[in-house]
Amino acid sequence: MTRWKSITVETRREAVDALSHFFTEHGSLGMAYDERLFGTEGDPADPLPPPDEVTKLTAYFPWEADLHSVKRDFLDFLPLLAESFGAEPGTFLSAAEITDFGWAEKWKENFKPSRIGKRITVKPSWEPYSPSPEEVVVTIDPGQAFGTGTHETTQMCLQFLEEAFDGTPTPRRVLDVGTGTGILGIAAALLGAPLTLGIDVDPLGVEVAGENARVNGVEDRFHAATTPLSCVEGRYDLILANVLAEILSDLKQEIADRLEPGGKLILSGIISEKGDWVAKEYEAAGFRLAGRKEDGQWTALLLRREGDVA
Ligand SMILES: C[S@@+](CC[C@H](N)C(=O)[O-])C[C@H]1O[C@@H](n2cnc3c(N)ncnc32)[C@H](O)[C@@H]1O
């Protein structure tokens, strides 16, 4: 028997992606909303009446989740959401406990091997796959962690990462902040980084990332830990962070302190409206904007720390 908890909120349709990201960062294992009305290009997918401006979104959590704190953080998040999506971007509707929901395995149907960038393929651990010789295959079993490579924010990181390894010198020490399944850090290890550290506030994510490192045969080069960023020692020549814009802003000095002069920083998880703001925050902290990608509602940034390459 499987037991879950859920929170249901009402939100503007254009804020669904941002809220999904928010709930994922708070430990949600998946979301449900009225997808029927989102066809290609955001048009209604079938000849039903046009969509209401608002939709209900239900986020599912493991049984152990503390929904009081998730609800409190959701309410605190609303003013930030309003900055991007206008007044009243969401309302809390209900929290629930669910038994035997049977949802757990269903998402797997949508996770298929997919090519990202020129040579990275992300595939689920349960799908057989025959790669071509030049492909770098990242095998992921997400368990209860974020990072299957199906989200735009992860894909843009992987594209920047691949480009970083196409240049010279190639990154040797990589730090993956908010590693989730370990997808980015493991990709860095497979692309050739001799040392990669993935950190996450979520111990479940760290466990999953460690298991994925073993599955990919990179456990000697990729380590996952719950070490807070402020306690990470040493400097890295490439740092990746796919977390929300507000968290990126909070972490800028701690990130700057751990990046070699001239080192590369890949930031993602940024709602497009906040792309310029995050770029300016980092420029003020001693970074230079070196690249930008946009996909759907999301922005990813490539920054260089000022100073000569060590
Ligand atoms: C959007 S997921 C990214 C997962 C994966 N790196 C990817 O790109 O698909 C964000 C992750 O960051 C973690 N996280 C959030 N805030 C963090 C922080 N301050 N320090 C470390 N990890 C954090 C969350 O637990 C979550 O696993």
The ligand as an ORCA input file, in Angstrom:
! r2SCAN-3c Opt
* xyz 0 1
  C      15.363     21.858     -9.925
  S      16.208     20.661     -8.992
  C      17.637     20.388    -10.020
  C      18.070     18.946    -10.084
  C      19.138     18.651    -11.120
  N      20.373     19.339    -10.807
  C      18.677     19.062    -12.496
  O      19.252     19.978    -13.079
  O      17.734     18.440    -13.014
  C      16.838     21.644     -7.679
  C      17.524     20.870     -6.581
  O      18.189     21.797     -5.749
  C      18.053     21.421     -4.400
  N      18.279     22.650     -3.628
  C      17.441     23.701     -3.423
  N      18.052     24.651     -2.707
  C      19.320     24.222     -2.456
  C      20.440     24.771     -1.751
  N      20.377     25.958     -1.157
  N      21.577     24.038     -1.668
  C      21.648     22.809     -2.253
  N      20.614     22.241     -2.920
  C      19.464     22.936     -3.039
  C      16.681     20.794     -4.334
  O      16.566     19.896     -3.245
  C      16.602     20.072     -5.685
  O      17.059     18.748     -5.602
*
